[in-house]
């Protein structure tokens, strides 16, 4: 995005290449049925190559990688596939934890993990790739985990780091909302007077073309109005509950890419950015309309923050536009 756009939490300065991150994300999708339904009563049999019935083997993959990929020295990472004995359906989670740590601590004698100072965890419904649900030591393996699930060991330090990262993101998003208030030149009362025009457009007056959420409007503006003012307009006209300020992104499309704008950009500077330095909204005569694309972010289902890289399906699209410019940052977090 442009300078001034909110930082992108999916773009962690991770010490991992993109392919490795993609591989780890893909593994999470291989999760199968709950272990109790596979190993519990009426155990499943499978036919092997020679036609013999054998008990289905059920695996989970337990690993240590710190609070998120790239958080620790990769030489200290370990991922082990553990085949579960039938009886472990009713075993407490700490049995699985200890099985993994026995292997881990034998391999990394200089950096052992204390079994009493860590817990198991698994991916949750959050859009943030590092977010996890902690699994208590006494939860039963059959109920807590699924077949082929990726299970993570997290230490107390990892949990602190995870909480700090979420707090940091919440602050970034709150600051982002404050930016809009700081850069607005209009207030709610002024928004009431602002109306979009569809027919009698006065070509001598400055306008912006607002494209987003499958709608297009022509909105009269002043050269000094800012991106924050456009957000105010959407926020108050569309409904403050439907469009919270922190959920809105306004962008220009350049080279088929959506570039999110900072709140301080004025209509005059954007006219020059889109049409070139010679363009101005200040002089007499005909004016061009500044095309601005807008969208609403998705809200994280666990932390309730508006995620800068994920937007609702209609974001940055006009009516009948099913193929908007792709967003540059991509949604690697989902």
KOLKOL-230869 format. One record per residue (C-alpha): x, y, z; residue number from 1. Coordinates in Angstrom, 3 decimals, padded with zeros to 6 digits. Example, Ala and Ser with C-alpha at 12.3 -4.5 7.8 and 13.67 -1.06 7.14 Angstrom:
2
+----------+----------+----------+-----+
:       c1 :       c2 :       c3 :   n :
+----------+----------+----------+-----+
:  012.300 : -004.500 :  007.800 :   1 :
:  013.670 : -001.060 :  007.140 :   2 :
+----------+----------+----------+-----+
//
This chain:
334
+----------+----------+----------+-----+
:       c1 :       c2 :       c3 :   n :
+----------+----------+----------+-----+
:  000.000 :  000.000 :  000.000 :   1 :
:  000.862 :  003.649 :  000.017 :   2 :
:  002.736 :  005.396 :  002.814 :   3 :
:  000.232 :  006.049 :  005.555 :   4 :
: -001.742 :  002.876 :  004.855 :   5 :
: -002.064 :  000.572 :  007.843 :   6 :
:  000.795 : -001.901 :  008.285 :   7 :
: -000.035 : -005.381 :  007.114 :   8 :
:  000.076 : -007.966 :  009.915 :   9 :
:  000.347 : -010.878 :  007.494 :  10 :
:  003.664 : -009.553 :  006.248 :  11 :
:  005.639 : -010.524 :  009.319 :  12 :
:  009.355 : -010.112 :  009.070 :  13 :
:  009.398 : -013.869 :  009.213 :  14 :
:  012.676 : -015.612 :  008.665 :  15 :
:  010.882 : -018.068 :  006.390 :  16 :
:  010.625 : -018.074 :  002.614 :  17 :
:  007.131 : -017.722 :  001.124 :  18 :
:  007.133 : -021.324 : -000.179 :  19 :
:  007.838 : -022.684 :  003.308 :  20 :
:  005.046 : -020.528 :  004.766 :  21 :
:  002.667 : -021.819 :  002.075 :  22 :
:  003.683 : -025.406 :  002.842 :  23 :
:  002.908 : -024.927 :  006.528 :  24 :
: -000.425 : -023.297 :  005.758 :  25 :
: -001.328 : -026.198 :  003.441 :  26 :
: -000.592 : -028.772 :  006.161 :  27 :
: -003.249 : -027.208 :  008.378 :  28 :
: -005.896 : -028.051 :  005.784 :  29 :
: -005.216 : -031.807 :  005.958 :  30 :
: -007.011 : -032.113 :  009.290 :  31 :
: -009.473 : -035.036 :  009.277 :  32 :
: -012.243 : -036.325 :  011.521 :  33 :
: -012.125 : -036.105 :  015.339 :  34 :
: -009.887 : -038.882 :  016.703 :  35 :
: -012.651 : -040.326 :  018.867 :  36 :
: -014.785 : -040.967 :  015.773 :  37 :
: -011.875 : -042.752 :  014.074 :  38 :
: -010.336 : -044.714 :  016.941 :  39 :
: -013.261 : -044.942 :  019.350 :  40 :
: -015.862 : -047.681 :  019.574 :  41 :
: -016.288 : -049.657 :  016.362 :  42 :
: -012.692 : -049.015 :  015.313 :  43 :
: -012.080 : -048.563 :  011.618 :  44 :
: -010.367 : -051.233 :  009.528 :  45 :
: -008.688 : -050.716 :  006.184 :  46 :
: -007.758 : -053.273 :  003.532 :  47 :
: -004.048 : -053.293 :  002.731 :  48 :
: -002.307 : -054.168 : -000.553 :  49 :
: -002.534 : -057.909 : -000.031 :  50 :
: -006.187 : -057.868 :  000.963 :  51 :
: -005.677 : -058.192 :  004.733 :  52 :
: -007.764 : -056.143 :  007.128 :  53 :
: -005.616 : -053.981 :  009.371 :  54 :
: -006.517 : -051.461 :  012.011 :  55 :
: -006.482 : -047.920 :  010.664 :  56 :
: -003.453 : -046.044 :  011.957 :  57 :
: -004.168 : -042.545 :  013.172 :  58 :
: -001.483 : -039.880 :  013.216 :  59 :
: -001.085 : -036.352 :  014.460 :  60 :
:  001.887 : -034.093 :  013.757 :  61 :
:  003.377 : -032.448 :  016.817 :  62 :
:  005.881 : -029.631 :  016.401 :  63 :
:  007.765 : -026.836 :  018.060 :  64 :
:  008.311 : -023.607 :  016.075 :  65 :
:  007.977 : -020.894 :  018.728 :  66 :
:  004.851 : -018.720 :  018.764 :  67 :
:  004.813 : -018.472 :  014.960 :  68 :
:  006.824 : -019.701 :  011.975 :  69 :
:  010.217 : -018.014 :  011.933 :  70 :
:  010.021 : -016.964 :  015.594 :  71 :
:  012.928 : -019.194 :  016.685 :  72 :
:  016.190 : -020.436 :  015.182 :  73 :
:  015.069 : -022.940 :  012.545 :  74 :
:  017.696 : -025.400 :  013.757 :  75 :
:  015.650 : -025.748 :  016.946 :  76 :
:  012.419 : -026.555 :  015.105 :  77 :
:  011.131 : -030.101 :  015.116 :  78 :
:  008.016 : -031.735 :  013.658 :  79 :
:  007.205 : -035.366 :  014.421 :  80 :
:  004.384 : -037.572 :  013.139 :  81 :
:  003.071 : -039.598 :  016.077 :  82 :
:  000.901 : -042.675 :  015.489 :  83 :
: -001.637 : -042.922 :  018.283 :  84 :
: -002.266 : -046.223 :  020.096 :  85 :
: -006.008 : -047.006 :  020.365 :  86 :
: -005.956 : -046.554 :  024.127 :  87 :
: -004.860 : -042.936 :  023.728 :  88 :
: -008.406 : -041.930 :  022.789 :  89 :
: -008.995 : -041.532 :  026.523 :  90 :
: -005.476 : -040.433 :  027.440 :  91 :
: -004.901 : -036.862 :  028.633 :  92 :
: -003.210 : -034.449 :  026.212 :  93 :
: -000.089 : -034.273 :  028.361 :  94 :
:  000.703 : -037.868 :  027.355 :  95 :
:  001.021 : -036.721 :  023.738 :  96 :
:  003.009 : -033.681 :  024.878 :  97 :
:  005.457 : -035.815 :  026.853 :  98 :
:  005.896 : -038.252 :  023.951 :  99 :
:  006.940 : -035.363 :  021.703 : 100 :
:  009.150 : -033.683 :  024.319 : 101 :
:  011.001 : -036.915 :  025.012 : 102 :
:  012.136 : -036.919 :  021.368 : 103 :
:  012.713 : -033.152 :  021.307 : 104 :
:  014.770 : -032.991 :  024.500 : 105 :
:  016.922 : -035.949 :  023.461 : 106 :
:  017.707 : -034.182 :  020.208 : 107 :
:  018.253 : -030.709 :  021.646 : 108 :
:  019.982 : -031.428 :  024.953 : 109 :
:  021.267 : -027.844 :  025.204 : 110 :
:  017.813 : -026.276 :  024.647 : 111 :
:  015.331 : -028.586 :  026.375 : 112 :
:  011.686 : -027.637 :  026.899 : 113 :
:  010.282 : -028.155 :  030.391 : 114 :
:  007.109 : -030.304 :  030.078 : 115 :
:  005.538 : -028.403 :  032.984 : 116 :
:  006.182 : -024.996 :  031.377 : 117 :
:  004.439 : -025.636 :  028.066 : 118 :
:  001.106 : -026.764 :  026.626 : 119 :
: -000.195 : -028.142 :  023.360 : 120 :
: -002.132 : -025.873 :  020.998 : 121 :
: -003.827 : -026.039 :  017.610 : 122 :
: -004.863 : -023.635 :  014.865 : 123 :
: -008.113 : -021.766 :  015.531 : 124 :
: -010.655 : -019.794 :  013.515 : 125 :
: -008.639 : -016.560 :  013.482 : 126 :
: -007.356 : -015.055 :  010.222 : 127 :
: -004.017 : -014.398 :  011.930 : 128 :
: -001.658 : -017.199 :  010.948 : 129 :
:  000.038 : -017.326 :  014.350 : 130 :
: -003.152 : -017.493 :  016.435 : 131 :
: -003.775 : -020.737 :  018.329 : 132 :
: -006.193 : -022.378 :  020.746 : 133 :
: -004.460 : -023.727 :  023.831 : 134 :
: -005.314 : -027.327 :  024.757 : 135 :
: -005.318 : -028.029 :  028.513 : 136 :
: -003.143 : -030.910 :  029.764 : 137 :
: -006.180 : -032.823 :  031.014 : 138 :
: -008.204 : -032.645 :  027.780 : 139 :
: -008.647 : -036.117 :  026.292 : 140 :
: -006.733 : -036.776 :  023.073 : 141 :
: -009.809 : -038.294 :  021.377 : 142 :
: -011.847 : -035.138 :  021.960 : 143 :
: -009.156 : -032.460 :  021.630 : 144 :
: -007.599 : -033.435 :  018.300 : 145 :
: -008.432 : -034.610 :  014.793 : 146 :
: -006.718 : -037.105 :  012.540 : 147 :
: -003.649 : -035.622 :  010.760 : 148 :
: -003.986 : -032.430 :  012.802 : 149 :
: -001.007 : -030.110 :  013.202 : 150 :
: -000.395 : -029.801 :  016.953 : 151 :
:  001.938 : -027.145 :  018.374 : 152 :
:  003.930 : -027.006 :  021.584 : 153 :
:  003.836 : -023.511 :  023.088 : 154 :
:  005.884 : -022.409 :  026.076 : 155 :
:  004.844 : -019.713 :  028.519 : 156 :
:  007.181 : -017.357 :  026.643 : 157 :
:  005.495 : -018.216 :  023.330 : 158 :
:  002.050 : -017.452 :  024.774 : 159 :
:  003.329 : -014.080 :  026.026 : 160 :
:  004.767 : -013.320 :  022.576 : 161 :
:  001.465 : -014.282 :  020.920 : 162 :
: -000.555 : -012.071 :  023.289 : 163 :
:  001.878 : -009.182 :  022.723 : 164 :
:  001.547 : -009.563 :  018.942 : 165 :
: -002.266 : -009.424 :  019.157 : 166 :
: -002.102 : -006.376 :  021.467 : 167 :
:  000.282 : -004.713 :  019.019 : 168 :
: -002.090 : -005.360 :  016.109 : 169 :
: -005.061 : -004.001 :  018.064 : 170 :
: -003.082 : -000.832 :  018.716 : 171 :
: -002.129 : -000.497 :  015.019 : 172 :
: -005.796 : -000.779 :  014.038 : 173 :
: -006.893 :  001.707 :  016.737 : 174 :
: -004.210 :  004.175 :  015.632 : 175 :
: -005.446 :  003.696 :  012.067 : 176 :
: -008.933 :  004.767 :  013.118 : 177 :
: -007.511 :  007.785 :  014.977 : 178 :
: -005.704 :  008.834 :  011.766 : 179 :
: -009.091 :  009.263 :  010.101 : 180 :
: -010.297 :  011.572 :  012.891 : 181 :
: -007.046 :  013.522 :  012.752 : 182 :
: -007.148 :  014.080 :  008.986 : 183 :
: -010.863 :  014.763 :  008.522 : 184 :
: -011.765 :  018.322 :  007.482 : 185 :
: -015.518 :  017.718 :  007.783 : 186 :
: -017.783 :  016.433 :  010.566 : 187 :
: -020.989 :  014.421 :  010.798 : 188 :
: -023.148 :  017.526 :  010.271 : 189 :
: -021.351 :  018.430 :  007.050 : 190 :
: -021.790 :  014.825 :  005.825 : 191 :
: -025.561 :  015.227 :  006.161 : 192 :
: -025.412 :  017.996 :  003.508 : 193 :
: -023.249 :  015.934 :  001.156 : 194 :
: -025.217 :  013.958 : -001.389 : 195 :
: -024.194 :  011.898 : -004.348 : 196 :
: -025.402 :  013.058 : -007.743 : 197 :
: -026.523 :  010.857 : -010.585 : 198 :
: -027.921 :  013.139 : -013.297 : 199 :
: -027.245 :  016.861 : -013.294 : 200 :
: -023.501 :  016.733 : -012.757 : 201 :
: -021.880 :  020.165 : -012.956 : 202 :
: -018.643 :  019.514 : -014.888 : 203 :
: -017.086 :  022.708 : -013.559 : 204 :
: -017.239 :  021.438 : -009.961 : 205 :
: -014.791 :  018.860 : -008.539 : 206 :
: -016.162 :  015.340 : -007.949 : 207 :
: -014.862 :  011.967 : -007.006 : 208 :
: -016.168 :  008.750 : -008.470 : 209 :
: -016.703 :  006.379 : -005.533 : 210 :
: -016.473 :  002.748 : -006.614 : 211 :
: -016.941 : -000.094 : -004.154 : 212 :
: -019.190 : -002.715 : -002.591 : 213 :
: -020.796 : -003.223 : -006.045 : 214 :
: -021.916 :  000.410 : -006.261 : 215 :
: -020.718 :  003.548 : -008.013 : 216 :
: -021.505 :  007.126 : -006.927 : 217 :
: -020.486 :  010.579 : -008.089 : 218 :
: -019.724 :  012.664 : -005.013 : 219 :
: -019.138 :  016.452 : -005.108 : 220 :
: -015.901 :  017.261 : -003.231 : 221 :
: -013.581 :  020.176 : -002.474 : 222 :
: -009.919 :  020.113 : -003.605 : 223 :
: -008.854 :  020.277 :  000.068 : 224 :
: -010.983 :  017.315 :  001.153 : 225 :
: -009.029 :  014.282 :  002.318 : 226 :
: -009.329 :  010.510 :  002.095 : 227 :
: -010.441 :  010.704 :  005.752 : 228 :
: -013.395 :  012.830 :  004.629 : 229 :
: -014.414 :  010.158 :  002.108 : 230 :
: -014.322 :  007.594 :  004.931 : 231 :
: -016.461 :  009.923 :  007.077 : 232 :
: -018.978 :  010.154 :  004.239 : 233 :
: -019.218 :  006.341 :  003.871 : 234 :
: -019.237 :  005.866 :  007.666 : 235 :
: -022.115 :  008.284 :  008.329 : 236 :
: -024.108 :  007.817 :  005.123 : 237 :
: -023.795 :  004.033 :  005.019 : 238 :
: -024.429 :  003.686 :  008.744 : 239 :
: -021.914 :  003.850 :  011.574 : 240 :
: -022.638 :  000.238 :  012.629 : 241 :
: -022.475 : -001.116 :  009.079 : 242 :
: -019.277 :  000.769 :  008.229 : 243 :
: -017.089 :  001.468 :  011.285 : 244 :
: -014.276 :  003.911 :  010.426 : 245 :
: -011.596 :  001.328 :  011.217 : 246 :
: -013.097 : -001.096 :  008.708 : 247 :
: -012.794 :  001.194 :  005.679 : 248 :
: -010.034 :  001.345 :  003.098 : 249 :
: -009.936 :  003.835 :  000.217 : 250 :
: -007.614 :  003.173 : -002.707 : 251 :
: -006.557 :  004.148 : -006.195 : 252 :
: -005.997 :  001.579 : -008.916 : 253 :
: -002.605 :  001.883 : -010.603 : 254 :
: -001.302 : -000.650 : -013.142 : 255 :
: -004.244 : -002.924 : -012.274 : 256 :
: -003.202 : -002.936 : -008.638 : 257 :
: -005.182 : -001.636 : -005.697 : 258 :
: -003.063 :  000.764 : -003.678 : 259 :
: -004.614 :  001.716 : -000.341 : 260 :
: -004.296 :  005.418 :  000.481 : 261 :
: -003.270 :  007.211 :  003.638 : 262 :
: -005.968 :  009.380 :  005.251 : 263 :
: -004.084 :  012.647 :  004.710 : 264 :
: -004.128 :  012.582 :  000.877 : 265 :
: -006.247 :  015.443 : -000.553 : 266 :
: -008.466 :  015.303 : -003.647 : 267 :
: -006.089 :  017.751 : -005.356 : 268 :
: -003.006 :  015.532 : -004.769 : 269 :
: -004.974 :  012.449 : -005.861 : 270 :
: -006.131 :  014.176 : -009.070 : 271 :
: -002.458 :  014.802 : -009.864 : 272 :
: -001.511 :  011.250 : -008.890 : 273 :
: -004.148 :  009.748 : -011.191 : 274 :
: -004.045 :  012.182 : -014.140 : 275 :
: -000.591 :  013.775 : -013.917 : 276 :
:  000.923 :  016.962 : -012.489 : 277 :
: -000.875 :  019.264 : -014.930 : 278 :
: -004.272 :  018.218 : -013.577 : 279 :
: -005.881 :  020.493 : -010.990 : 280 :
: -009.264 :  020.814 : -009.317 : 281 :
: -008.635 :  024.433 : -008.276 : 282 :
: -008.909 :  026.371 : -011.532 : 283 :
: -012.028 :  027.417 : -013.419 : 284 :
: -013.384 :  025.266 : -016.219 : 285 :
: -014.162 :  021.601 : -016.641 : 286 :
: -012.852 :  019.179 : -014.006 : 287 :
: -012.101 :  015.484 : -014.145 : 288 :
: -013.644 :  013.172 : -011.544 : 289 :
: -011.113 :  011.434 : -009.273 : 290 :
: -011.788 :  007.662 : -009.275 : 291 :
: -011.568 :  006.273 : -005.742 : 292 :
: -012.108 :  002.615 : -004.902 : 293 :
: -013.237 :  001.604 : -001.432 : 294 :
: -013.917 : -001.533 :  000.528 : 295 :
: -014.757 : -002.916 :  003.911 : 296 :
: -012.309 : -005.166 :  005.705 : 297 :
: -013.192 : -008.517 :  007.212 : 298 :
: -013.360 : -008.677 :  010.978 : 299 :
: -011.298 : -011.351 :  012.694 : 300 :
: -013.731 : -013.859 :  014.249 : 301 :
: -011.564 : -014.327 :  017.341 : 302 :
: -010.019 : -010.924 :  018.083 : 303 :
: -012.645 : -008.684 :  016.405 : 304 :
: -010.032 : -006.489 :  014.734 : 305 :
: -010.434 : -005.320 :  011.134 : 306 :
: -007.800 : -007.182 :  009.107 : 307 :
: -005.992 : -004.867 :  006.634 : 308 :
: -005.342 : -007.621 :  004.077 : 309 :
: -008.796 : -009.186 :  003.946 : 310 :
: -011.861 : -007.480 :  002.481 : 311 :
: -015.509 : -008.332 :  001.869 : 312 :
: -016.245 : -009.796 : -001.578 : 313 :
: -017.687 : -006.550 : -002.995 : 314 :
: -014.727 : -004.415 : -001.905 : 315 :
: -013.141 : -002.190 : -004.595 : 316 :
: -015.739 : -003.363 : -007.153 : 317 :
: -018.428 : -001.467 : -009.002 : 318 :
: -021.754 : -002.906 : -010.222 : 319 :
: -021.224 : -005.988 : -012.382 : 320 :
: -017.476 : -005.914 : -011.760 : 321 :
: -016.568 : -009.463 : -010.816 : 322 :
: -012.878 : -009.160 : -011.422 : 323 :
: -011.348 : -006.184 : -009.646 : 324 :
: -007.678 : -005.347 : -009.717 : 325 :
: -006.008 : -007.858 : -007.474 : 326 :
: -004.921 : -006.480 : -004.167 : 327 :
: -001.189 : -006.258 : -004.000 : 328 :
: -000.706 : -007.598 : -000.502 : 329 :
: -002.847 : -010.679 : -001.047 : 330 :
: -004.572 : -012.460 :  001.806 : 331 :
: -001.943 : -014.923 :  002.931 : 332 :
: -003.384 : -014.951 :  006.410 : 333 :
: -006.609 : -016.698 :  005.681 : 334 :
+----------+----------+----------+-----+
//
